[in-house]
Amino acid sequence: MRPVTPVGILAAKLESLVQKAGTDQTLDPFFKRELQQAYELANGLDPYLDRCTTPESEALSLLVKQTQSEDWSQRFSDGETVRHLEQEMLSGHVEGQMLKFLVRLTQARHVIEIGMFTGYSALAMAEALPDDGKVVACEVDAYVSEFAQTCFNQSSVGHKISVKVAPALDSLKQLAASGEVFDLVFIDADKGGYLDYLEILLTTSLLAPNGLVCVDNTLMQGQPYLTGATANGVAIAHFNEVVADDPRVQQVLLPLRDGLTLIQRV
């Protein structure tokens, strides 16, 4: 898998420098040792976090294997735009366990996920919900929705998850109109839509009074604080700035995987 997080990208760059430095006999040995240690610090972090985190369930492990075995080199359409899908879009083990922890800590019963992909995070959160809990997963892509549903059907908690295949904003408006309320929200969809998703959560009854919003990819490979950002990087940088200046909320950006921001109303 290609590196898609700030730490992973840093480790890959340091590895390349270590390899080049190893063949350069003119470099100071001290510099080489320091460079090697910097690489080991970066490269060893994610595997160490993985080892020290509660293992994922068999159902989550199976979902990962099925996602990794799928040919995501194809392009699938949502009817208006063509989306490029890749296995790196999975939330992954450590973030999945973090979401499970947050579900338990908040004693959430109703969870909504905005942007599901193949369902790893939805399934992880469902595993932490009580027997009568539910996850509503919003996904625009019919192909991955069917893929995820197959995975859910193989799990003992898959019945807690209902999938809405439509543009997420449309689904949120429908849920708000029907009086649905959610204790925890996980946003991991199109980055340009993040502000719209947060706004409808804050201006309707969708989010419970003490509800928690978790927003993924808020470090976006380091692009928000580097030069030469992509459109997604620019969108995330703008989202982070707006949230930081919004008096209605309090938030913390955690350097977990590609960035996870936790948001609550003040």
Beta strands, then each sheet from edge to edge (+ up, - down):
strand 1: 75-77
strand 2: 82-84
strand 3: 110-114
strand 4: 134-139
strand 5: 161-165
strand 6: 182-187
strand 7: 207-216
strand 8: 249-254
strand 9: 260-265
sheet 1: 1+ 2-
sheet 2: 5+ 4+ 3+ 6+ 7+ 9- 8+
end
